Amino acid sequence: MTIRYFSTILALILVTSLSAQKLSRTEKKIVSTIEKNNQEAIGFLEKVVNINSGTLNAEGVKKVGMVFKDAFDDIGFETTWIEMPAEMNRSGHLFAETSGKKGKKLLLIGHLDTVFEEDSPFQTFEMVNDSIAHAPGGNDMKGGDVIVLYALKALHDNGLLNDAQIIVAFTGDEESTGSPLSISRKDLIDAAKRSDIALGFENSTGFNYATVARRGSSGWSVEVDGKRAHSSGIFSEGTGAGAIFEMSRILHEFYTDVKGEDLLTFNPGVLLGGTFVNYDELKSKGDAFGKSNVVAQKAVVKGGLRFISEEQKERARNKMREIVANNLPKTSATVSFTDSYPAMQPTEGNLQLLQTLNEVSLDLKQGEVIAYDPGKRGAADVSFVAEYVDGLDGLGTMGTNAHTPQETVNLNTIEALTKRTAILIYRLINTK
């Protein structure tokens, strides 16, 4: 089914949704507890932001994880730190769990790492004004982790987590996922298989948006070989077209023949061509040597592919394979693909979850919540579990300039978003 189809369904859901009801007495107690704890939550956020946890800083990631571990221990969760193999050069994951049989079984997803490594000049939480703070990883996504913690704390403090199954999964390598995925995402996928619903707390795209779909991502690489010869012989029967002309043909036909499907994009990120080419995968950089009077014998391009379904991904890959196989004279080419994040499709179950979230928001007098355009979102950990459970994402903090030294987090929205999260969780664990 297409995004347009689901957009139509969503419009009908929103038009026909019931008018806001009043919060129950218990829900009002939850709200009151969150209000009481809000300054503590902001202080907790400042504390964990000030611990560097760049993805490659395994010790720092674990240190942040231990701060959250202690906090989850304090509210009755069973916590586990799951180490990754040393050769993966990644920190581990924090899992916290309650066991029970009541209502929907929930998986709450966050991550502990940030894009800011130990050598980054951007390291500390600093207030800009009374509501905005510069915070490395505060928006993406330690703020979302804090929302999860303090929503659950409010439920715990009111005795509302009894007999509920809730798994909190905070990964340590979301910004640069450890390889192989079969190891780095095994525990997350196993948790999803024991759950009914996954809620992701990546930074919000807007106070009145949630994510029902995210595109998957795949890497691709094309390598072309041509015949090295004096440039005076190019186009001749003996010399042919050369590697750079063949690469140019391939990329042009990708653009004209593969492009066009809704939500499908692909981007050649780096291109090298000449007599000799060297490319370092680990550093994402390389060099080329060539002369204008020598026909190029080698060309390499590395790129990325974004897709909304496995079927769309395979259609695109097959078209790319066909184009690469149709070579110019005296050239040969190969294309290869690497999987990264699967797609999170906009299923009917996801849209029903959005309707529930929308009703919560209306009951809190926070306004209507609608689906965010999946074409504007990157991949995230929730994508790995989308095959197994219904889900929503983008439920975390609001801010600006994520992944840059100008990253901010809007502290004024934390209380409201924590209320929304707590009431949503409360209703789900009390739904059969």
C-alpha positions, -999 to 999 in steps of 0.1 A, spaced: 0 0 0 12 35 -8 18 65 15 -10 83 -2 -34 54 7 -24 56 43 -27 93 43 -63 89 33 -69 64 61 -52 88 85 -74 117 74 -105 96 80 -92 85 114 -86 121 125 -119 134 111 -139 106 128 -120 105 161 -140 110 192 -140 144 209 -116 147 238 -126 131 270 -117 142 305 -86 127 322 -95 101 348 -87 107 385 -57 84 382 -44 102 351 -46 135 369 -24 121 396 1 110 370 1 145 355 6 160 390 36 138 397 53 148 364 48 184 372 64 179 406 94 160 391 100 183 361 129 203 375 145 171 387 141 157 351 159 187 336 187 184 361 190 147 352 192 157 315 220 182 323 239 155 342 239 129 314 245 155 287 277 165 305 290 129 302 305 125 268 291 95 250 302 97 214 296 64 198 333 55 197 337 65 234 327 31 247 335 40 283 315 72 282 285 55 266 286 29 294 290 56 320 258 73 308 241 39 308 251 33 344 234 66 354 202 55 338 206 20 352 207 33 387 176 54 380 156 24 366 168 3 395 152 29 419 118 25 403 117 -13 404 130 -23 370 153 -53 365 183 -38 346 209 -55 324 240 -41 307 247 -61 276 283 -59 264 292 -60 227 322 -80 215 355 -60 217 362 -64 180 330 -44 172 345 -13 188 311 -4 202 298 0 237 269 -21 250 232 -16 255 211 -9 286 179 -29 290 155 -24 319 123 -45 323 92 -51 344 74 -85 341 37 -89 339 7 -101 319 -16 -70 320 -25 -51 289 -2 -44 259 34 -54 262 56 -24 255 91 -18 241 104 17 247 134 25 225 162 51 230 199 54 226 228 65 248 254 75 222 257 108 204 276 121 173 299 142 195 332 123 202 357 131 229 376 155 207 346 175 199 347 211 212 309 208 220 308 190 253 286 207 279 250 217 287 247 255 287 215 276 291 209 300 262 178 316 279 152 304 304 139 277 281 166 267 256 199 250 262 228 241 240 233 204 247 254 179 228 230 150 223 204 166 245 179 166 217 192 135 199 185 118 221 192 120 258 162 142 262 140 114 248 156 89 272 148 113 301 112 115 290 110 77 291 125 75 326 103 102 341 71 90 325 78 56 340 88 71 373 54 89 375 36 56 368 58 38 394 53 65 421 15 60 417 17 22 419 6 18 382 33 -6 368 21 -37 387 18 -67 364 28 -48 333 54 -59 308 76 -30 298 110 -33 282 132 -2 280 160 -7 254 187 21 253 212 11 226 248 23 228 255 26 190 226 41 172 245 69 156 270 44 140 256 9 143 280 -19 152 286 -46 127 274 -72 122 238 -62 128 230 -98 137 249 -91 169 244 -54 175 206 -56 171 199 -91 183 188 -81 218 165 -53 205 149 -77 180 145 -104 206 127 -79 229 104 -69 200 94 -105 196 82 -105 232 63 -72 228 31 -59 212 40 -23 206 73 -3 202 75 34 210 106 52 198 118 84 215 140 99 189 138 137 189 105 151 178 99 167 144 73 190 160 51 191 190 21 180 171 38 153 149 46 116 154 63 92 131 44 63 117 69 54 90 106 58 84 125 49 53 152 22 54 187 28 42 211 7 21 246 14 8 256 8 -28 289 8 -47 297 7 -84 331 -2 -97 341 2 -133 371 -11 -152 382 3 -186 411 -2 -209 441 20 -201 454 35 -233 466 68 -249 437 92 -251 441 95 -289 425 61 -291 394 67 -271 362 55 -288 382 32 -311 374 -4 -314 406 -14 -296 403 12 -267 366 17 -261 350 43 -239 371 42 -207 360 39 -171 349 74 -165 326 76 -195 311 42 -185 306 55 -149 289 87 -163 265 65 -183 256 44 -153 249 74 -131 229 92 -157 207 61 -163 203 57 -126 190 93 -125 167 89 -155 155 53 -152 155 44 -114 144 77 -100 106 84 -97 90 62 -72 74 79 -42 98 80 -12 126 63 -32 159 83 -32 195 74 -40 226 95 -37 261 91 -50 281 104 -22 317 101 -35 331 95 -69 367 87 -79 381 80 -114 414 79 -132 444 56 -140 446 46 -103 420 49 -76 423 42 -38 394 44 -14 394 38 24 361 25 36 368 31 72 377 68 67 353 74 38 380 91 18 403 84 -11 424 96 -39 428 92 -77 456 97 -102 451 103 -138 462 124 -168 442 141 -195 461 121 -222 454 87 -207 421 68 -209 409 61 -174 410 25 -164 392 27 -130 362 45 -115 345 40 -82 313 55 -67 299 50 -32 263 59 -24 232 55 -3 196 43 -11 165 52 9 133 32 6 99 27 23 96 -10 18 117 -41 10 98 -45 -22 107 -9 -33 143 -15 -23 145 -47 -44 129 -30 -74 155 -2 -73 184 -26 -69 172 -48 -98 170 -17 -121 205 -6 -110 218 -41 -117 203 -40 -153 219 -6 -160 253 -16 -147 253 -48 -168 248 -29 -201 284 -18 -206 300 6 -231 327 -9 -253 358 -23 -236 344 -16 -201 330 -38 -173 311 -28 -142 298 -43 -110 273 -30 -84 271 -42 -48 248 -34 -19 250 -34 19 220 -34 42 218 -9 70 184 0 84 152 -17 72 121 4 65 94 11 90 62 10 69 31 30 77 9 0 87 -27 2 99 -15 -8 133 9 22 134 -20 45 124 -42 31 151 -15 38 176 -13 74 163 -50 77 169 -45 67 205 -17 92 209 -38 119 193 -66 112 218 -42 114 247 -29 147 234 -64 161 230 -73 150 265 -43 168 278 -54 199 258 -21 197 238 -37 197 204 -40 172 176 -11 149 167 -6 139 130 18 118 110 51 133 99 62 129 63 85 98 63 104 113 34 118 138 58 130 114 85 162 93 86 165 58 98 164 48 135 165 18 158 127 15 157 131 3 121 147 -29 132 116 -40 151 89 -27 127 86 -62 112 75 -76 145 54 -50 163 32 -19 157 50 13 165 54 50 167 86 71 168 96 108 172 81 109 207 112 126 222 123 161 230 120 191 207 150 212 197 171 223 168 203 216 148 207 180 159 241 166 149 257 200 148 276 221 174 245 243 175 223 216 188 196 228 213 169 213 234 137 231 243 133 225 281 98 240 281 84 210 262 98 182 284 71 184 309 43 183 283 59 155 263 65 134 295 28 138 304 18 127 269 41 97 271 30 86 306 -7 88 298 -1 69 265 18 41 284 -8 40 311 -37 35 286 -18 9 266 -9 -12 296 -45 -12 306 -57 -22 271 -63 -58 262 
